[in-house]
């Protein structure tokens, strides 16, 4: 797959404890992106954050099972990202979780497979 030039970056902000059909929502979204043959996805775990309810979530030695913020980043063509958005919306709705989804233009300079 060739992915150079203008593309879109999709970011999904959710909590680590958000679940869909018994598994973590970030895993379900990543697997769906792979099924849809998007270029790739990366899951980032935050060390601290807050959302719509302004509740701070942060890692501490006392509570290692806290609901940490998670960001899923997916970059692909504008067409593929736009067609994936309804699937993301449906998954978030079904999971009944708080989430934020953003999309922005990106300039892809390099996209290659490793060894």
trRosetta pair geometry for C-beta under 8 A, 3 or more apart (Angstrom, degrees):
i j d omega theta_ij theta_ji phi_ij phi_ji
1 39 6.5 -149 108 -108 144 84
1 111 7.7 -57 101 127 89 127
2 111 7.5 126 -162 75 37 117
3 7 6.3 37 -177 -80 99 142
3 39 5.3 18 -50 -106 166 144
3 75 7.6 120 158 125 141 97
3 76 6.7 -82 -128 -138 138 52
3 77 6.8 -127 -126 -51 93 80
3 108 5.4 -56 139 138 85 165
3 111 4.2 -15 69 54 99 166
4 108 5.4 -137 -129 99 33 102
4 109 7.3 32 -141 -150 85 13
4 110 7.6 16 -105 -94 96 24
4 111 6.5 -146 -66 20 67 105
5 107 7.0 -57 -172 -150 29 67
5 108 6.2 -4 46 53 29 90
6 78 7.2 -1 129 -34 98 112
6 105 6.3 -29 -157 -163 98 103
6 106 7.5 140 -154 78 49 45
6 107 6.4 -33 -93 -103 53 60
6 108 7.6 165 -101 14 2 86
7 75 5.6 67 123 180 137 90
7 76 6.1 -162 -166 114 118 17
7 77 5.6 -85 -126 -98 84 33
7 78 6.7 -163 -154 -42 39 64
7 81 7.7 114 173 -21 79 129
7 105 7.6 136 78 -160 37 56
7 106 5.2 -29 72 69 85 94
7 107 7.7 142 25 -109 79 13
7 108 4.7 43 2 -25 128 118
8 75 7.1 178 88 -144 42 58
8 76 6.7 -20 57 67 82 59
8 77 7.1 32 15 141 92 21
8 78 4.8 103 -28 -101 118 58
8 81 4.0 -109 82 28 130 160
8 82 7.4 92 24 -38 167 77
8 103 5.5 -3 -177 -170 117 100
8 104 7.0 153 -155 78 69 30
8 105 6.4 -49 -103 -104 63 42
8 106 6.6 130 -130 17 12 91
9 73 6.5 -19 -169 -161 97 94
9 74 7.4 150 -157 78 49 45
9 75 5.1 -20 -100 -95 70 86
9 81 7.9 -7 15 -110 5 153
9 103 7.0 158 79 -153 51 49
9 104 5.2 -16 56 61 100 83
9 105 7.7 22 13 107 87 6
9 106 4.6 81 -31 -32 106 129
10 72 7.9 -16 114 108 90 89
10 73 7.2 149 80 -155 56 43
10 74 4.5 -13 59 61 106 96
10 75 7.5 -173 20 -77 72 36
10 76 7.8 -11 2 25 111 91
10 81 5.0 -180 -45 -147 117 111
10 84 6.9 -81 -49 87 171 126
10 85 7.4 -152 -122 -82 132 81
10 88 7.5 -160 175 -48 136 162
10 101 7.1 -15 -168 -168 89 93
10 102 7.5 160 -154 85 43 50
10 103 5.4 -12 -101 -101 67 82
11 71 5.8 -19 -164 -167 99 103
11 72 7.1 152 -155 76 46 54
11 73 5.5 -10 -101 -100 76 72
11 101 7.1 163 86 -154 56 46
11 102 4.7 -3 56 57 103 95
11 103 7.7 -170 21 -75 70 37
11 104 7.9 11 0 9 108 99
12 26 7.9 170 96 -112 118 76
12 29 6.2 -113 66 -175 162 165
12 71 7.0 150 74 -157 49 51
12 72 4.3 -4 52 51 103 105
12 74 8.0 27 -4 3 102 105
12 88 6.2 -139 -90 -159 134 130
12 92 7.7 -149 -154 -71 119 123
12 99 6.4 -17 -171 -169 86 117
12 100 7.7 162 -156 83 42 49
12 101 5.3 -7 -106 -105 72 81
13 51 7.4 165 133 -105 118 108
13 69 6.6 -17 -164 -167 90 106
13 70 7.6 152 -153 81 44 50
13 71 5.6 -15 -98 -102 67 78
13 99 6.3 151 79 -161 63 60
13 100 4.3 2 50 53 117 93
13 101 7.5 -152 22 -70 74 37
13 102 7.7 39 -11 -1 105 99
14 18 4.8 -77 168 27 117 151
14 25 5.6 -95 147 91 160 132
14 26 6.4 -169 66 -65 126 88
14 69 7.8 147 85 -156 31 60
14 70 5.4 -25 72 66 77 99
14 72 7.4 13 17 -5 107 104
14 92 7.4 -143 -91 -115 122 100
14 97 6.0 51 -149 120 104 138
14 98 7.5 151 -134 89 62 59
14 99 4.9 -14 -89 -107 85 95
15 18 4.8 118 64 -27 81 97
15 51 7.7 -81 -58 -23 101 145
15 57 7.1 157 -126 -58 105 175
15 67 4.6 4 -176 172 123 107
15 68 7.3 140 -158 75 68 31
15 69 6.5 -58 -106 -105 56 44
15 70 6.6 92 -172 14 11 95
15 97 6.5 -139 31 -171 100 127
15 98 7.1 56 -16 62 111 92
16 24 7.1 -31 -175 -144 56 123
16 26 7.4 -31 -121 -4 51 132
16 45 6.7 41 -85 -130 122 100
16 67 5.7 -175 50 -158 87 51
16 68 4.5 37 -13 55 134 77
16 69 7.4 -21 -27 14 87 3
16 70 5.1 122 -75 -37 67 117
17 24 8.0 -91 -137 -122 17 88
17 67 4.2 -63 4 -114 120 98
18 24 7.1 77 79 -161 62 64
18 25 4.0 -32 113 8 102 135
18 26 7.5 99 68 -26 103 77
18 70 7.9 -128 30 38 109 125
18 95 5.5 55 176 162 102 136
18 97 4.0 26 -127 -107 121 164
18 99 7.6 68 -115 -70 168 102
19 22 6.4 6 176 -124 123 8
19 23 6.5 154 -151 77 86 21
19 24 6.2 -62 -103 -104 68 32
19 25 6.0 -139 -101 -39 12 83
19 95 6.5 171 83 -144 36 102
20 23 6.6 -32 68 64 66 71
20 25 4.9 90 -11 -102 103 76
20 28 4.6 -62 64 10 126 169
20 91 5.9 -21 -105 -168 162 89
20 94 6.1 68 -134 101 106 107
20 95 4.5 -65 -76 -83 92 103
21 28 7.0 120 40 -100 103 140
23 27 5.4 -84 149 77 112 128
23 28 5.8 135 89 -55 106 97
24 27 4.4 84 72 6 93 107
24 28 7.0 -166 94 -8 48 85
25 28 5.4 -54 -147 37 37 113
25 29 6.2 37 156 -19 70 104
25 91 6.9 136 -155 152 97 109
25 92 7.6 75 -167 -99 138 59
25 95 5.1 33 -98 -116 129 161
25 97 6.5 -95 -39 16 164 154
26 29 5.8 -52 -146 37 32 110
26 30 6.3 32 155 -19 64 108
26 43 5.2 89 169 -127 129 131
26 70 4.9 -78 -69 142 143 149
26 72 5.6 179 -141 -64 89 115
27 30 5.8 -55 -145 38 30 112
27 31 6.3 30 156 -18 65 107
28 31 5.9 -55 -146 38 28 110
28 32 6.3 29 154 -20 63 107
28 91 6.2 176 119 -157 120 132
29 32 5.7 -56 -148 37 30 112
29 33 6.4 35 152 -22 65 103
29 41 7.6 -179 121 -161 88 157
29 72 5.5 -40 103 -111 137 177
29 88 6.5 47 -133 -118 111 85
29 91 6.1 155 -84 111 84 160
30 33 5.6 -51 -150 32 32 113
30 34 6.6 32 151 -18 63 103
30 41 4.8 -168 -128 97 82 146
30 43 6.3 -54 -67 -49 136 115
30 72 6.5 -141 -66 -136 85 126
31 34 5.6 -53 -151 35 35 113
31 35 6.4 39 150 -21 66 104
32 35 5.5 -49 -146 35 35 115
32 36 6.3 26 155 -12 66 109
32 87 5.9 -175 161 151 137 131
32 91 6.9 -131 -8 -63 163 148
33 36 5.9 -62 -147 44 29 106
33 38 4.4 -57 -175 37 87 131
33 40 8.0 43 137 162 126 12
33 41 4.6 94 86 -46 156 136
33 74 5.5 -135 -134 -111 146 141
33 84 6.8 40 -110 -148 77 142
34 37 7.5 34 177 -77 35 32
34 38 7.2 -75 -74 41 27 83
34 41 7.3 -92 -50 13 79 120
36 80 7.5 141 141 -168 111 98
36 83 7.9 -180 -171 107 132 104
36 84 5.9 131 122 -102 164 102
36 87 7.1 -162 -60 24 147 169
38 41 6.8 62 92 -48 124 95
38 74 5.6 2 147 -170 148 122
38 76 4.8 -99 -157 -52 87 147
38 80 5.8 149 -112 153 81 127
38 81 7.8 83 -130 -81 121 60
38 84 6.4 22 -73 -75 131 151
39 74 7.5 135 54 -174 82 77
39 75 6.0 -53 69 90 131 70
39 76 4.4 170 1 -94 105 85
39 80 7.7 113 -18 94 88 156
39 111 6.6 -44 -166 -159 135 139
40 74 7.1 -179 91 -136 45 66
40 75 7.0 -2 60 49 87 82
41 72 6.0 -8 -172 -173 111 96
41 73 6.9 156 -157 80 58 47
41 74 4.7 -21 -102 -90 83 90
42 72 7.4 158 80 -156 44 50
42 73 4.9 -12 58 58 95 98
42 74 7.9 178 21 -72 64 47
43 70 6.2 -13 -170 -171 97 107
43 71 7.4 154 -157 81 48 47
43 72 5.5 -20 -101 -101 72 72
44 70 7.0 151 78 -160 51 55
44 71 4.5 -12 58 60 105 97
44 72 7.8 -171 20 -77 73 26
44 73 6.8 37 -8 -8 112 108
45 68 5.6 38 -172 119 94 135
45 69 7.6 137 -165 85 48 54
45 70 5.7 -23 -105 -105 60 77
46 49 4.8 21 129 -22 157 123
46 57 7.9 82 91 94 117 105
46 68 5.7 -176 67 171 75 92
46 69 3.6 0 37 71 138 101
46 70 6.9 -132 4 -70 88 28
46 71 6.8 82 -45 -13 101 97
47 58 6.6 26 146 -148 62 79
47 59 5.4 -69 -155 15 68 115
47 68 7.4 -22 -111 -148 19 119
48 56 6.7 -8 -168 -171 97 94
48 57 6.8 171 -148 89 48 55
48 58 3.8 6 -108 -104 93 99
48 59 7.2 -103 -63 12 72 72
48 69 7.6 20 125 13 16 116
49 56 7.6 164 90 -148 23 56
49 57 5.8 -15 63 58 70 95
49 58 7.7 146 13 -76 45 70
49 68 7.7 87 27 -172 105 58
49 69 3.6 8 42 -23 145 148
50 53 7.7 -118 -177 75 92 61
50 54 5.4 30 165 -149 134 36
50 55 5.9 170 -138 70 95 35
50 56 5.1 -48 -72 -90 110 49
50 57 6.7 152 -87 10 54 76
51 54 7.6 -112 74 -51 39 27
51 55 7.3 -14 42 45 78 79
51 69 7.6 156 -51 -102 100 110
51 98 5.3 115 138 133 152 138
51 100 7.3 -167 -139 -20 101 111
52 98 5.5 -142 22 -152 117 131
53 98 7.3 -104 -8 -81 101 164
57 66 5.8 158 -166 157 87 113
57 67 5.3 -81 -133 84 139 76
57 68 5.9 175 142 -111 118 34
57 69 6.0 140 76 -35 125 80
58 66 6.9 -19 74 127 28 164
58 68 7.8 61 -129 -113 19 81
59 64 7.4 28 -154 -125 87 52
59 66 6.2 -163 -99 45 46 130
59 68 6.2 15 -62 -94 90 122
60 63 5.3 43 62 40 101 80
60 64 7.8 -117 77 -67 51 48
60 66 7.0 80 22 -28 82 140
61 64 7.3 -1 -153 -62 30 90
63 66 4.9 80 123 -53 109 96
74 81 7.0 158 107 -110 106 94
74 84 7.3 -84 110 108 152 161
75 106 6.0 -55 -133 58 116 152
75 108 6.7 140 158 -87 130 114
76 80 4.2 -69 129 82 132 129
76 81 5.4 164 65 -51 95 85
76 84 7.8 87 49 -6 140 140
77 80 4.8 87 57 10 86 101
77 81 7.0 -158 88 -4 42 87
78 81 6.0 -61 -146 40 29 108
78 82 6.0 27 159 -18 66 112
78 105 8.0 -10 -86 -109 109 78
79 82 6.0 -58 -145 39 25 109
79 83 6.3 19 159 -14 63 110
80 83 5.9 -58 -145 40 30 107
80 84 6.3 29 154 -22 64 110
81 84 5.7 -61 -149 36 31 112
81 85 6.8 50 152 -42 63 94
81 103 6.3 134 150 -135 132 121
82 85 5.8 -33 -155 2 34 119
83 86 7.5 -46 -175 22 39 100
84 87 5.5 -60 -165 39 54 115
84 88 6.2 54 142 -23 81 104
85 88 5.6 -54 -147 36 35 112
85 89 6.2 37 156 -21 68 105
85 101 7.3 126 -139 152 90 146
85 103 7.4 -39 -88 -57 124 139
86 89 5.5 -51 -144 36 34 115
86 90 6.3 36 156 -20 65 105
87 90 5.8 -55 -150 35 30 111
87 91 6.5 29 153 -18 64 107
88 91 5.8 -58 -149 36 31 110
88 92 6.3 27 156 -16 66 108
88 101 6.1 120 130 -114 136 145
89 92 6.0 -58 -147 38 28 108
89 93 6.2 29 155 -20 64 110
89 101 7.5 -84 -77 2 73 162
90 93 5.6 -55 -145 38 29 113
90 94 6.2 27 157 -18 65 108
91 94 5.8 -56 -145 38 28 109
91 95 6.2 25 156 -16 64 110
92 95 5.8 -58 -144 40 29 109
92 97 6.4 -99 -158 57 72 89
92 99 4.6 -90 -143 29 131 155
92 101 7.4 -117 -34 -43 159 121
93 96 7.3 23 173 -70 35 51
108 111 5.7 -2 175 -35 125 116
